Amino acid sequence: MKFYIITGEASGDMYGAKLITELKQKMPEASFRCWGGDLMQQAGGTIVKHYRELAFMGFFEVVANLRTILSNLNACKKDILEYKPDAIILIDYPGFNLRIAEFAHQNNIKVCYYIAPQIWAWKESRIKKIKKNIDRLFVILPFEKEFYTKHNYTAYFFGHPLLDIFEDKKSNKLEFISKNKLSEKPIIAMLPGSRKQELIRMLPIMLSVMQHYPDYQFVIGGTHALPKELYDAYITGYNIPVLFNQTYDLLQHSHAAIVKSGTSTLETALFETPQVVCYTANKISYHIAKRLVKIKYISLPNLIMDKQVIKELIQNDFTAENLKIELDKIIHDLDYRKNMINEYKAMKNKLGNTGATERIAGEIVNYTKLEVQSSRFKV
């Protein structure tokens, strides 16, 4: 069985790696050709293009890089036809992947979409293309299944895959501190994102509050998707370490966190670390998104709980002054911290049980085997 897997982001690489591992357990003879990252490669996938070459965020950035994006699309389509997969597995990254889904459907290739496009937030009209082009759709947020049911389309919810990944990520605090030569002061984690434009916009404001907290040590959660030199350019003059690819250990042992909106907000919540969520974008991209997006919150814990569990500092609200006000609350206000942690616990219960990735892999294997056998029978 030949699978072609596509993602364009660091979180998708993480989910894809776990999925490849589970698929190999159920189908040892399977092969995987991927657009992804280092984790998917380590799991056994052959990487065609790394996600760091694909990470364009925001309307303005997409338009500015349109020629590159179209070139990537054409290269991907050509590679798919040459590889002749039995099925394509798309992971998040909807702007690119929905176009590939349409292409695959036109060429009679089965499509499984893992981590469904968030059309409930905007572009609900995409439901027509999803119904037409996607054979199996897997959602990871409980309210998404109800959304697709409303549109007379079957989506599969087996729980959130982060719960599986967290099972393997427990570490010893003393070992973590010793290995990274940290002090014994309480840690405040900074997660400025995995894209270059995110770090450029987010990190300077995050760093600006350090002076107010001499009794704490700040630590940046870095990613090898970005060059070390980029971090160095911003932390010159600050006494702050950057720990690469140790984000889960960092969050697990932090007293508080400043987090860029995205998957990392959910990861932070699952470690029950109080956080403040930040986001800022190109002004044109932000104003376009504000007109189109129809959700009350941008962070996953707030969306899942359908209320403000975490303070969100978005665009013009993301200032050093506002960040300090909220950081003071999550550090010093014990009732505020306790309430946030209790909401985290309630959120976990909504996400289902562990084993989501294994169940998703099982459904993909059963479906693709059945389809391959059916097509052979027809021939």
C-alpha positions as CSV (number, residue, x, y, z in Angstrom):
1,M,0.0,0.0,0.0
2,K,1.4,3.4,-1.0
3,F,0.4,6.6,0.8
4,Y,1.1,10.2,-0.1
5,I,0.9,12.5,2.9
6,I,0.9,16.3,2.8
7,T,1.2,18.9,5.5
8,G,2.7,22.4,5.5
9,E,3.2,23.1,9.2
10,A,5.2,22.0,12.2
11,S,2.1,20.8,14.0
12,G,1.1,18.7,11.0
13,D,4.6,17.2,10.9
14,M,4.1,16.1,14.5
15,Y,0.6,14.6,13.8
16,G,1.8,13.0,10.6
17,A,4.8,11.3,12.3
18,K,2.5,9.7,14.8
19,L,0.1,8.6,12.1
20,I,2.9,7.0,10.0
21,T,4.0,5.1,13.1
22,E,0.5,3.8,13.7
23,L,-0.1,3.0,10.0
24,K,3.2,1.0,9.9
25,Q,2.1,-1.0,12.9
26,K,-1.1,-2.1,11.1
27,M,0.5,-2.3,7.6
28,P,4.3,-3.0,7.8
29,E,4.6,-3.2,4.0
30,A,3.2,0.4,3.5
31,S,5.3,3.1,2.0
32,F,5.0,6.8,2.6
33,R,5.9,9.7,0.4
34,C,5.5,13.0,2.1
35,W,5.5,16.8,2.1
36,G,6.3,17.4,5.7
37,G,9.3,17.6,8.1
38,D,12.0,16.0,10.2
39,L,9.5,14.1,12.4
40,M,7.7,12.4,9.5
41,Q,11.1,11.5,8.0
42,Q,12.2,9.9,11.3
43,A,9.0,8.0,11.4
44,G,9.7,6.4,8.0
45,G,8.4,8.9,5.4
46,T,10.3,9.9,2.3
47,I,10.3,13.7,2.3
48,V,9.7,15.4,-1.1
49,K,9.6,19.0,0.3
50,H,10.1,20.3,3.8
51,Y,7.3,22.3,5.4
52,R,9.6,25.2,6.1
53,E,9.5,26.0,2.4
54,L,5.7,26.1,2.5
55,A,4.8,28.1,5.6
56,F,3.1,31.3,4.2
57,M,0.7,32.8,6.7
58,G,-1.9,35.5,6.1
59,F,-3.6,37.0,3.0
60,F,-0.8,39.4,2.2
61,E,1.9,36.8,2.5
62,V,0.0,34.4,0.3
63,V,-0.4,36.9,-2.4
64,A,3.2,38.0,-2.2
65,N,4.3,34.4,-2.6
66,L,1.7,33.3,-5.1
67,R,4.1,32.3,-7.8
68,T,6.0,30.0,-5.4
69,I,2.7,28.5,-4.1
70,L,1.5,27.7,-7.6
71,S,4.8,26.2,-8.5
72,N,4.6,24.0,-5.4
73,L,1.1,22.9,-6.3
74,N,2.1,21.9,-9.8
75,A,5.2,20.1,-8.6
76,C,3.0,18.2,-6.0
77,K,0.5,17.2,-8.6
78,K,3.2,15.9,-11.0
79,D,4.9,13.9,-8.2
80,I,1.5,12.4,-7.1
81,L,0.9,11.1,-10.7
82,E,4.4,9.7,-10.9
83,Y,4.2,8.0,-7.5
84,K,0.6,6.6,-8.1
85,P,-0.4,6.3,-4.5
86,D,-3.3,4.1,-3.3
87,A,-4.5,7.0,-1.1
88,I,-3.6,10.5,-0.2
89,I,-3.7,11.7,3.4
90,L,-4.0,15.5,3.8
91,I,-3.1,17.0,7.2
92,D,-4.5,20.5,7.9
93,Y,-3.0,23.2,5.6
94,P,-6.3,23.8,3.8
95,G,-5.4,26.4,1.2
96,F,-3.0,24.0,-0.4
97,N,-4.6,20.6,0.5
98,L,-8.1,21.3,-0.6
99,R,-6.7,22.0,-4.1
100,I,-4.8,18.7,-4.0
101,A,-8.0,16.9,-2.8
102,E,-9.8,18.2,-5.9
103,F,-6.9,17.1,-8.2
104,A,-6.8,13.6,-6.5
105,H,-10.6,13.2,-6.9
106,Q,-10.3,14.0,-10.6
107,N,-7.6,11.4,-11.0
108,N,-9.6,8.7,-9.0
109,I,-7.2,8.7,-6.0
110,K,-8.9,8.2,-2.6
111,V,-8.5,11.1,-0.2
112,C,-8.4,11.0,3.6
113,Y,-8.3,14.4,5.3
114,Y,-6.8,14.3,8.8
115,I,-7.4,17.4,10.9
116,A,-10.2,18.9,8.9
117,P,-10.2,22.5,7.4
118,Q,-11.8,24.9,9.9
119,I,-14.6,25.9,7.5
120,W,-16.8,26.5,10.6
121,A,-14.6,29.6,11.1
122,W,-14.8,31.0,7.6
123,K,-15.5,29.9,4.0
124,E,-18.3,27.6,5.0
125,S,-19.1,27.3,1.3
126,R,-16.1,24.9,1.1
127,I,-18.4,22.2,2.4
128,K,-19.4,21.5,-1.2
129,K,-15.9,20.7,-2.3
130,I,-15.3,18.6,0.8
131,K,-18.4,16.5,0.1
132,K,-17.3,16.0,-3.5
133,N,-13.6,15.5,-3.1
134,I,-12.9,13.9,0.3
135,D,-13.7,10.3,1.1
136,R,-12.8,10.2,4.8
137,L,-12.7,13.3,7.0
138,F,-11.3,13.1,10.5
139,V,-12.0,16.0,12.9
140,I,-10.1,16.6,16.2
141,L,-12.4,19.0,18.0
142,P,-15.7,17.7,19.4
143,F,-18.0,20.4,18.0
144,E,-16.7,19.8,14.5
145,K,-18.5,16.5,14.1
146,E,-21.8,18.3,14.9
147,F,-21.0,21.0,12.3
148,Y,-20.5,18.4,9.5
149,T,-23.6,16.5,10.6
150,K,-25.6,19.7,10.2
151,H,-24.3,19.7,6.6
152,N,-25.3,16.0,6.0
153,Y,-21.7,14.8,5.8
154,T,-20.1,12.2,8.0
155,A,-17.0,13.3,9.8
156,Y,-15.1,10.9,12.2
157,F,-14.2,12.1,15.7
158,F,-12.0,9.7,17.6
159,G,-10.6,12.1,20.2
160,H,-7.7,14.6,19.9
161,P,-4.3,13.2,18.8
162,L,-2.4,15.5,21.2
163,L,-3.6,13.3,24.1
164,D,-1.6,10.4,22.6
165,I,1.5,12.4,22.1
166,F,1.4,13.7,25.6
167,E,1.4,10.2,27.0
168,D,5.1,9.9,26.0
169,K,6.2,13.4,27.0
170,K,6.7,13.3,30.8
171,S,10.1,14.4,32.0
172,N,12.0,15.0,35.2
173,K,12.2,18.7,36.2
174,L,15.6,18.4,37.8
175,E,17.1,16.7,34.8
176,F,15.5,19.3,32.5
177,I,17.0,22.2,34.5
178,S,20.4,20.5,34.7
179,K,20.6,19.5,31.1
180,N,19.8,23.1,29.9
181,K,21.9,24.8,32.6
182,L,18.9,26.7,33.9
183,S,18.5,28.3,37.4
184,E,16.1,27.3,40.1
185,K,13.9,30.4,39.5
186,P,10.3,29.7,38.3
187,I,10.2,29.5,34.5
188,I,8.1,31.6,32.2
189,A,8.0,30.1,28.7
190,M,7.9,32.1,25.5
191,L,6.5,30.5,22.4
192,P,6.7,33.0,19.5
193,G,5.6,30.5,16.7
194,S,7.3,28.4,14.1
195,R,7.1,30.8,11.1
196,K,9.6,33.5,10.4
197,Q,7.0,36.3,10.2
198,E,5.5,35.2,13.5
199,L,8.7,35.4,15.4
200,I,9.6,38.8,13.9
201,R,6.3,40.3,15.0
202,M,5.8,38.5,18.3
203,L,9.2,38.1,20.0
204,P,10.2,41.7,20.5
205,I,7.0,42.5,22.5
206,M,7.4,39.2,24.5
207,L,11.0,40.1,25.4
208,S,10.0,43.6,26.5
209,V,8.3,42.4,29.7
210,M,11.3,40.5,31.0
211,Q,12.6,43.5,33.0
212,H,9.6,43.4,35.3
213,Y,10.1,39.9,36.5
214,P,13.6,39.6,38.1
215,D,12.5,36.6,40.3
216,Y,11.6,34.5,37.2
217,Q,13.7,33.1,34.3
218,F,12.3,33.4,30.8
219,V,13.0,30.6,28.3
220,I,12.2,30.6,24.6
221,G,10.8,27.5,23.0
222,G,12.6,27.4,19.6
223,T,12.1,25.3,16.6
224,H,14.7,24.0,14.1
225,A,12.3,25.1,11.3
226,L,13.8,28.5,11.9
227,P,17.6,29.3,11.9
228,K,19.3,29.9,15.2
229,E,20.6,33.2,13.8
230,L,17.1,34.5,13.6
231,Y,16.6,34.1,17.3
232,D,20.1,35.4,18.1
233,A,19.2,38.6,16.2
234,Y,16.4,39.4,18.7
235,I,17.8,38.1,22.0
236,T,21.1,40.1,21.8
237,G,21.3,42.0,25.1
238,Y,18.8,39.7,26.9
239,N,19.8,36.9,29.2
240,I,17.5,34.3,27.8
241,P,18.1,30.8,26.5
242,V,16.5,29.3,23.4
243,L,15.7,25.6,23.8
244,F,15.2,23.9,20.4
245,N,12.7,21.1,20.1
246,Q,12.1,20.9,23.8
247,T,8.8,22.7,23.9
248,Y,6.9,20.0,25.8
249,D,9.5,19.7,28.5
250,L,9.6,23.4,28.7
251,L,5.8,23.8,29.1
252,Q,5.6,20.9,31.6
253,H,8.0,22.7,33.9
254,S,6.9,26.3,33.4
255,H,5.0,28.4,36.0
256,A,3.4,30.4,33.2
257,A,3.6,30.9,29.4
258,I,3.3,33.6,26.7
259,V,2.0,31.7,23.6
260,K,1.4,32.6,20.0
261,S,-2.1,31.5,19.0
262,G,-2.2,28.1,17.4
263,T,-1.7,24.4,18.4
264,S,0.6,25.5,21.1
265,T,-2.2,27.1,23.1
266,L,-3.8,23.6,23.4
267,E,-0.5,22.0,24.2
268,T,0.0,24.5,27.0
269,A,-3.4,23.9,28.3
270,L,-2.9,20.1,28.4
271,F,0.1,20.6,30.5
272,E,-2.1,22.8,32.8
273,T,0.3,25.8,32.5
274,P,-1.4,29.2,32.9
275,Q,-0.9,31.2,29.7
276,V,-1.7,34.4,27.9
277,V,-2.3,34.1,24.1
278,C,-0.9,36.6,21.7
279,Y,-1.3,37.2,18.0
280,T,-0.4,39.9,15.5
281,A,-0.3,39.9,11.7
282,N,0.3,42.1,8.7
283,K,-2.3,44.9,8.9
284,I,-3.8,44.1,5.6
285,S,-4.1,40.4,6.4
286,Y,-5.6,41.1,9.8
287,H,-8.3,43.4,8.5
288,I,-9.3,41.0,5.7
289,A,-9.4,38.1,8.2
290,K,-11.5,40.2,10.7
291,R,-14.1,40.7,8.0
292,L,-14.2,37.1,7.0
293,V,-13.7,35.0,10.1
294,K,-16.8,34.5,12.2
295,I,-15.5,33.1,15.5
296,K,-15.4,34.6,18.9
297,Y,-12.0,33.4,19.9
298,I,-8.7,32.4,18.2
299,S,-7.2,30.1,20.8
300,L,-8.2,26.4,20.9
301,P,-9.0,26.1,24.6
302,N,-11.4,29.1,24.3
303,L,-13.0,27.6,21.2
304,I,-13.4,24.2,22.7
305,M,-15.0,25.6,25.9
306,D,-16.9,28.2,24.0
307,K,-15.9,30.9,26.5
308,Q,-12.9,32.9,27.5
309,V,-10.6,30.6,29.5
310,I,-7.5,32.4,28.4
311,K,-6.9,36.1,27.7
312,E,-6.3,36.8,24.0
313,L,-4.2,39.8,23.1
314,I,-4.8,40.3,19.4
315,Q,-3.3,42.8,17.0
316,N,-3.5,46.3,18.6
317,D,-4.2,44.8,22.0
318,F,-0.9,42.9,21.9
319,T,1.3,45.5,23.7
320,A,3.9,45.3,26.3
321,E,1.6,47.0,28.8
322,N,-1.3,44.6,28.2
323,L,1.0,41.7,28.3
324,K,2.4,42.7,31.7
325,I,-1.1,43.2,33.1
326,E,-2.2,39.7,32.1
327,L,1.1,38.1,33.1
328,D,0.8,39.6,36.5
329,K,-2.6,37.9,36.9
330,I,-1.6,34.5,35.8
331,I,1.6,34.6,38.0
332,H,0.3,36.2,41.2
333,D,-3.5,35.8,41.3
334,L,-3.9,32.4,42.8
335,D,-7.7,32.3,42.3
336,Y,-7.2,33.3,38.6
337,R,-4.6,30.6,38.1
338,K,-6.8,27.9,39.8
339,N,-9.8,28.8,37.7
340,M,-7.8,28.6,34.5
341,I,-6.4,25.2,35.5
342,N,-9.9,23.9,36.4
343,E,-11.1,24.9,33.0
344,Y,-8.2,23.1,31.4
345,K,-9.3,19.9,33.2
346,A,-12.8,20.3,31.9
347,M,-11.5,20.9,28.4
348,K,-9.5,17.6,28.6
349,N,-12.7,15.7,29.3
350,K,-14.3,17.1,26.1
351,L,-11.4,15.9,24.0
352,G,-12.1,12.2,24.5
353,N,-9.8,9.4,25.4
354,T,-6.3,8.6,24.3
355,G,-5.8,6.3,21.3
356,A,-7.2,8.7,18.7
357,T,-4.3,8.3,16.3
358,E,-4.5,4.5,16.4
359,R,-8.2,4.6,15.7
360,I,-7.8,7.0,12.8
361,A,-5.0,4.8,11.4
362,G,-7.3,1.8,11.7
363,E,-10.1,3.5,9.8
364,I,-7.7,4.6,7.1
365,V,-6.3,1.1,6.7
366,N,-9.7,-0.6,6.6
367,Y,-11.1,2.0,4.1
368,T,-8.1,1.9,1.8
369,K,-7.8,-1.8,1.8
370,L,-11.5,-2.2,1.0
371,E,-11.2,0.4,-1.9
372,V,-8.1,-1.2,-3.4
373,Q,-9.7,-4.7,-3.3
374,S,-12.9,-3.3,-4.8
375,S,-11.0,-1.6,-7.7
376,R,-9.1,-4.8,-8.4
377,F,-12.3,-6.8,-8.4
378,K,-13.8,-4.3,-11.0
379,V,-10.8,-4.7,-13.2
